[in-house]
Amino acid sequence: MLQNNRVAEAQVCAKLAAYFTRMADPHGDHSWSGASRRAHQDLVYYQLRALMLPELRTTLGSLKFIR
């Protein structure tokens, strides 16, 4: 049961991470030019909770995102 909840949580978090990625990087070019402050603040959290490790590495490795 606990494992099923974790899978469900990861799926929801992956959807939220995708949403916040679109908000923070609307052009999809890693310019991170989105105006949504919340998207920039919450994206890393949801990528981590969804275990989206390659995406998390890309996000945190971007100096444009870190600024």
LOKOLGU-208998 format. One record per residue: residue number from 1; x, y, z of N, C-alpha, C, O in turn. Coordinates in Angstrom, 2 decimals. Layout:
MITOR pos     n.u     n.v     n.w    ca.u    ca.v    ca.w     c.u     c.v     c.w     o.u     o.v     o.w
MITOR NUM       X       Y       Z       X       Y       Z       X       Y       Z       X       Y       Z
...
***
This chain:
MITOR pos     n.u     n.v     n.w    ca.u    ca.v    ca.w     c.u     c.v     c.w     o.u     o.v     o.w
MITOR   1    0.82   -1.20    0.00    0.00    0.00    0.00    0.86    1.26    0.00    0.61    2.19   -0.77
MITOR   2    1.89    1.30    0.85    2.76    2.47    0.93    3.48    2.69   -0.39    3.64    3.83   -0.83
MITOR   3    3.92    1.60   -1.03    4.61    1.72   -2.30    3.67    2.27   -3.37    4.09    3.08   -4.21
MITOR   4    2.42    1.85   -3.37    1.43    2.38   -4.32    1.23    3.87   -4.13    1.08    4.61   -5.11
MITOR   5    1.22    4.32   -2.88    1.08    5.74   -2.60    2.28    6.52   -3.12    2.13    7.62   -3.65
MITOR   6    3.46    5.95   -2.97    4.67    6.62   -3.44    4.68    6.72   -4.96    5.10    7.74   -5.52
MITOR   7    4.22    5.68   -5.63    4.13    5.71   -7.10    3.13    6.79   -7.53    3.40    7.56   -8.45
MITOR   8    1.99    6.83   -6.88    0.97    7.83   -7.20    1.52    9.24   -6.94    1.29   10.15   -7.73
MITOR   9    2.23    9.41   -5.83    2.82   10.72   -5.52    3.83   11.11   -6.59    3.84   12.26   -7.03
MITOR  10    4.66   10.18   -7.02    5.67   10.46   -8.04    5.00   10.87   -9.35    5.49   11.76  -10.04
MITOR  11    3.89   10.23   -9.69    3.18   10.57  -10.93    2.61   11.98  -10.86    2.71   12.74  -11.82
MITOR  12    2.01   12.32   -9.74    1.46   13.67   -9.57    2.58   14.70   -9.59    2.46   15.74  -10.23
MITOR  13    3.66   14.40   -8.90    4.80   15.33   -8.86    5.42   15.50  -10.24    5.88   16.59  -10.58
MITOR  14    5.46   14.45  -11.04    5.99   14.54  -12.40    5.12   15.47  -13.26    5.64   16.24  -14.06
MITOR  15    3.81   15.39  -13.08    2.91   16.28  -13.82    3.11   17.73  -13.38    3.11   18.64  -14.21
MITOR  16    3.27   17.94  -12.08    3.52   19.30  -11.58    4.87   19.82  -12.04    5.00   20.99  -12.38
MITOR  17    5.87   18.96  -12.07    7.20   19.35  -12.55    7.12   19.76  -14.02    7.73   20.75  -14.43
MITOR  18    6.37   19.01  -14.82    6.21   19.36  -16.24    5.50   20.71  -16.38    5.88   21.54  -17.21
MITOR  19    4.48   20.92  -15.58    3.76   22.20  -15.60    4.70   23.35  -15.23    4.75   24.36  -15.94
MITOR  20    5.43   23.21  -14.13    6.32   24.28  -13.70    7.48   24.48  -14.66    7.99   25.59  -14.79
MITOR  21    7.90   23.42  -15.35    8.94   23.58  -16.37    8.42   24.46  -17.50    9.12   25.35  -17.96
MITOR  22    7.19   24.20  -17.95    6.59   25.03  -19.01    6.44   26.48  -18.56    6.62   27.40  -19.36
MITOR  23    6.11   26.69  -17.30    5.95   28.05  -16.79    7.29   28.76  -16.64    7.40   29.95  -16.94
MITOR  24    8.30   28.05  -16.19    9.62   28.67  -15.96   10.42   28.81  -17.25   11.23   29.73  -17.38
MITOR  25   10.19   27.92  -18.20   10.93   27.92  -19.47    9.94   27.77  -20.63    9.90   26.73  -21.28
MITOR  26    9.14   28.81  -20.88    8.05   28.69  -21.86    8.52   28.39  -23.28    7.75   27.83  -24.07
MITOR  27    9.75   28.74  -23.63   10.25   28.49  -24.98   10.92   27.12  -25.10   11.24   26.68  -26.20
MITOR  28   11.14   26.46  -23.96   11.76   25.15  -23.97   13.20   25.16  -24.43   13.72   24.14  -24.89
MITOR  29   13.86   26.31  -24.29   15.23   26.44  -24.77   16.25   26.62  -23.64   17.39   27.02  -23.87
MITOR  30   15.82   26.33  -22.43   16.64   26.47  -21.23   17.09   27.91  -20.98   18.14   28.15  -20.38
MITOR  31   16.29   28.86  -21.46   16.57   30.27  -21.17   15.95   30.68  -19.83   16.32   31.70  -19.26
MITOR  32   15.01   29.88  -19.35   14.33   30.11  -18.08   13.78   31.54  -18.01   13.96   32.24  -17.01
MITOR  33   13.11   31.93  -19.08   12.63   33.30  -19.20   11.19   33.49  -18.71   10.63   34.57  -18.86
MITOR  34   10.61   32.47  -18.12    9.24   32.59  -17.63    9.11   33.60  -16.50   10.03   33.78  -15.71
MITOR  35    7.98   34.24  -16.45    7.74   35.29  -15.46    7.24   34.75  -14.12    7.16   35.49  -13.14
MITOR  36    6.89   33.48  -14.07    6.31   32.92  -12.85    7.39   32.64  -11.80    8.22   31.74  -11.96
MITOR  37    7.37   33.42  -10.76    8.32   33.23   -9.67    8.10   31.88   -8.98    9.05   31.19   -8.61
MITOR  38    6.83   31.52   -8.83    6.52   30.25   -8.17    7.08   29.06   -8.96    7.58   28.10   -8.37
MITOR  39    7.00   29.13  -10.29    7.54   28.04  -11.11    9.02   27.85  -10.84    9.49   26.72  -10.72
MITOR  40    9.75   28.93  -10.76   11.19   28.85  -10.49   11.45   28.32   -9.07   12.42   27.59   -8.84
MITOR  41   10.60   28.67   -8.15   10.80   28.24   -6.76   10.42   26.77   -6.55   11.06   26.09   -5.74
MITOR  42    9.40   26.28   -7.24    8.87   24.95   -6.96    9.36   23.85   -7.90    9.22   22.67   -7.58
MITOR  43    9.92   24.21   -9.03   10.30   23.22  -10.03   11.24   22.15   -9.48   11.00   20.96   -9.66
MITOR  44   12.30   22.57   -8.83   13.30   21.61   -8.31   12.66   20.66   -7.30   12.96   19.46   -7.31
MITOR  45   11.80   21.16   -6.45   11.14   20.32   -5.46   10.36   19.20   -6.14   10.49   18.03   -5.76
MITOR  46    9.55   19.54   -7.13    8.73   18.53   -7.78    9.55   17.57   -8.63    9.22   16.39   -8.74
MITOR  47   10.62   18.06   -9.25   11.50   17.15   -9.98   12.13   16.14   -9.03   12.23   14.96   -9.35
MITOR  48   12.54   16.59   -7.87   13.15   15.69   -6.88   12.13   14.69   -6.34   12.43   13.50   -6.25
MITOR  49   10.94   15.14   -5.99    9.91   14.25   -5.46    9.46   13.22   -6.49    9.05   12.11   -6.13
MITOR  50    9.55   13.57   -7.78    9.17   12.64   -8.84   10.35   11.76   -9.27   10.21   10.93  -10.17
MITOR  51   11.49   11.96   -8.63   12.73   11.24   -8.98   13.09   11.43  -10.45   13.55   10.50  -11.12
MITOR  52   12.89   12.64  -10.94   13.26   13.00  -12.31   14.72   13.48  -12.30   15.00   14.66  -12.52
MITOR  53   15.62   12.57  -12.04   17.01   12.93  -11.79   17.73   13.53  -13.00   18.48   14.49  -12.81
MITOR  54   17.57   13.02  -14.21   18.23   13.68  -15.34   17.73   15.12  -15.54   18.52   16.02  -15.81
MITOR  55   16.43   15.32  -15.41   15.86   16.66  -15.54   16.35   17.57  -14.43   16.66   18.74  -14.66
MITOR  56   16.41   17.04  -13.22   16.89   17.80  -12.07   18.35   18.21  -12.29   18.73   19.35  -12.00
MITOR  57   19.15   17.30  -12.80   20.56   17.60  -13.08   20.67   18.73  -14.11   21.49   19.63  -13.98
MITOR  58   19.83   18.67  -15.14   19.83   19.72  -16.17   19.40   21.06  -15.59   20.02   22.09  -15.86
MITOR  59   18.36   21.04  -14.79   17.86   22.28  -14.19   18.90   22.92  -13.28   19.21   24.10  -13.42
MITOR  60   19.44   22.14  -12.36   20.40   22.69  -11.41   21.75   22.98  -12.05   22.54   23.76  -11.51
MITOR  61   22.02   22.36  -13.18   23.27   22.61  -13.89   23.23   23.84  -14.77   24.25   24.23  -15.35
MITOR  62   22.07   24.44  -14.89   21.91   25.62  -15.73   22.17   26.88  -14.92   21.46   27.18  -13.97
MITOR  63   23.21   27.62  -15.33   23.51   28.86  -14.63   22.38   29.88  -14.81   22.15   30.71  -13.93
MITOR  64   21.68   29.83  -15.94   20.56   30.74  -16.15   19.44   30.46  -15.16   18.76   31.39  -14.70
MITOR  65   19.23   29.18  -14.82   18.20   28.84  -13.84   18.64   29.28  -12.44   17.84   29.82  -11.68
MITOR  66   19.89   29.05  -12.11   20.40   29.35  -10.77   20.34   30.85  -10.47   20.07   31.26   -9.34
MITOR  67   20.58   31.66  -11.49   20.53   33.10  -11.26   19.16   33.45  -10.82   18.87   34.62  -10.56
***
